[in-house]
Every structure is written in structure tokens, then in C-alpha cells.
Amino acid sequence: MGIFSKNKSSAPAIIVGVLVVALVAFTLCYEYFSNRNRYADVDDAVIEVHFLDVGQGDCAFIKCGEKTMLIDAGDTSTQITVERYLKARGVERLDIVVATHPHKDHIGGMANILKKFDYGEIMMPRVVFDSPVYLDLLEVIDDRGKTVTKAAAGDVFTLGEAEVKVLAPAGTDYEEMNDYSVVLKISIGGRSYLFTGDAEKTSESEMVAAYGDGLRCDVLKVGHHGSDKSSSKEFIVAARPTYAVISVGKNNSYNHPSPATLKTLAKVGAGVFLTYEKGNTVFYQKPSGELICRTEK
């Protein structure tokens, strides 16, 4: 009787345990297949361009085939956000890392990334900046036995099947540090993506003079978080982006993006994505050339 009573009392617990396991398994399967279905239509993307929501900073991750590139890494306050984002996507190595310019909101999280991930080439503009964040980054690079590639207008390299052109900086003596920003144009399959760092109107005017309609792009990472010091009418008209992404923090003290910038983008018919509204914004280019955009808030 004692044995029978013991088995009887444990039966409900066993049933509850089985139900819990079944519920967890169902939840995991549902999430797996939901995510798989969500991205099934972009599994064959020839390139992925990810604009991360890093508040009042910049960070973009590009994957082309098996090759990867990181452009900036946000501020120190969002360095773990960037690290987790990359790891969640199975990134173990970054083939190219670009620090567009030495300001903290662009390179603050980069030292952490270079410590946590294997990487190939590190690219920066030819300029020196006396700040703890910048000097710490140089120390991390040196500790890994790496040398910095100094970017300059006219340089061309590849990322998988994509061609990457350096459009700026063209000069070596700017008054504003932002004008030293490395500007990249990535082209593949008849589409192009333009990344401008914090380049201001001086650098923009140089690019318009040098490239004209060659600035035309499908997706533009708007300069300097949408500040009115960037995005001149001439530059935006030359670029004529179909989509424009502004990496910007909500209620920031700089009042970015500027209404003037938004107006200029509207005049060329660009669809605008603000990262603080849309969250992470990702463009997938299909083999046909079709662009699919997904946002994750």
C-alpha cells in the first residue's frame, strides 16, 4: 500500500514535468520556424547591409558572401550591444574593420570588438587625435600585431563579390575632424550603398566635384546623424538615394536630425529610416537586384 501511495502522489508531478518540457519544446520550435520563415525569402541575398541602433552613434555591418566588414562600432555605452548583435549572427571574424574617424560615438566600442573578434584589415583616415578612446584603440591594434591601413580617396578593394571604393577623404588638412571621415561606396549587382561617416559639407563638395553622378546610390547612410552641417543640397541631389538611414539617438542634445536635412531628403524622394524609431535596419539584396528591408525595434 505504501509503495502504491508513493507512485500515486508522484504521478501529477510527472505529468506537469512532461507538459512543461513539451511547452518549452513547442516554444523553441515555434520561434525557430517563425524566424526561419521570416528570413527564408532573403537566404539567397548577395549582400546584407545592417545599420545598428546604437543611439547617438554609428555602426554598420556588411556581409557579402562569406566576407564581412564593420564600419564604426558606436560609443562605449553601446559596445556590448554591437558585440551581441554580431555574435547572434554567428560572426567570428571581421575581414575589414573601418574606423571612419576618431570621434568617440563612432569608435568608442571598437576596442572591445577588436578584443572579442578575429579580424583582418583595419582602416582609418590619415589623421591623429589626442583622446583616451582613440589612443586605447591604437594600443589594442598594436597589441594584436596589426598595422593600420590609411584610407584615401581613390582606393579600391573588394568584399566578396562587391567592389568598395574610397571616395573620401581627398585632403589632408581639414579644419573639422569630421571632414577626415572615410567615405565608402559599395557596389554589387547594379546596386550601391554609400557610407559617409560624419563627412561635412567641405568633404561633400569635394566628392560632388570629383564624382558627380558617380555618387548615385540606392541606400545612403546620412552624414553626421542628419546634422545640417552635412547633407548639402548638391550632395543629396548627386546621390539621389532611394533610401536614407539616419543613425541617431532619441531626444539627443544636438537636435539631430535637422529639419533642413529631412526636407532635402524628401525633395529627392528618399525613404527615410531613423534608427531610434525603426531600430536595427537591414537591407537584403536579392540576386535579381530586389531590395528587401527589415527593421528590428
Residue, then its C-alpha position, 0 to 999 in steps of 0.5 A: m500500500g505504501i509503495f502504491s501511495k508513493n507512485k500515486s502522489s508522484a504521478p501529477a508531478i510527472i505529468v506537469g514535468v512532461l507538459v512543461v518540457a513539451l511547452v518549452a519544446f513547442t516554444l523553441c520550435y515555434e520561434y525557430f520556424s517563425n524566424r526561419n520563415r521570416y528570413a527564408d525569402v532573403d537566404d539567397a541575398v548577395i549582400e546584407v547591409h545592417f545599420l545598428d541602433v546604437g543611439q547617438g552613434d554609428c555602426a554598420f555591418i556588411k556581409c557579402g558572401e562569406k566576407t564581412m566588414l564593420i564600419d564604426a562600432g558606436d560609443t562605449s555605452t553601446q559596445i556590448t550591444v554591437e558585440r551581441y548583435l554580431k555574435a547572434r549572427g554567428v560572426e567570428r571574424l571581421d575581414i575589414v574593420v573601418a574606423t571612419h574617424p576618431h570621434k568617440d560615438h563612432i569608435g568608442g566600442m571598437a576596442n572591445i570588438l577588436k578584443k572579442f573578434d578575429y579580424g583582418e584589415i583595419m582602416m582609418p583616415r590619415v589623421v591623429f587625435d589626442s583622446p583616451v578612446y582613440l589612443d586605447l584603440l591604437e594600443v589594442i591594434d598594436d597589441r594584436g600585431k596589426t598595422v593600420t591601413k590609411a584610407a584615401a580617396g581613390d582606393v579600391f578593394t573588394l568584399g566578396e563579390a562587391e567592389v568598395k571604393v574610397l571616395a573620401p577623404a581627398g585632403t589632408d588638412y581639414e579644419e573639422m575632424n569630421d571632414y577626415s571621415v572615410v567615405l565608402k561606396i559599395s557596389i554589387g549587382g547594379r546596386s550601391y550603398l554609400f557610407t559617409g561617416d560624419a563627412e561635412k559639407t567641405s568633404e561633400s563638395e569635394m566628392v560632388a566635384a570629383y564624382g558627380d553622378g558617380l555618387r548615385c546610390d540606392v541606400l545612403k547612410v546620412g552624414h553626421h546623424g542628419s546634422d545640417k552641417s552635412s547633407s548639402k543640397e548638391f550632395i543629396v541631389a548627386a546621390r539621389p538615394t532611394y533610401a536614407v538611414i539616419s543613425v541617431g539617438k532619441n531626444n539627443s542634445y544636438n537636435h539631430p536630425s535637422p529639419a533642413t536635412l529631412k526636407t532635402l531628403a524628401k525633395v529627392g524622394a528618399g525613404v527615410f529610416l531613423t534608427y531610434e524609431k525603426g531600430n536595427t535596419v537591414f537591407y537584403q539584396k536579392p540576386s535579381g537586384e530586389l531590395i528587401c528591408r527589415t527593421e528590428k525595434 
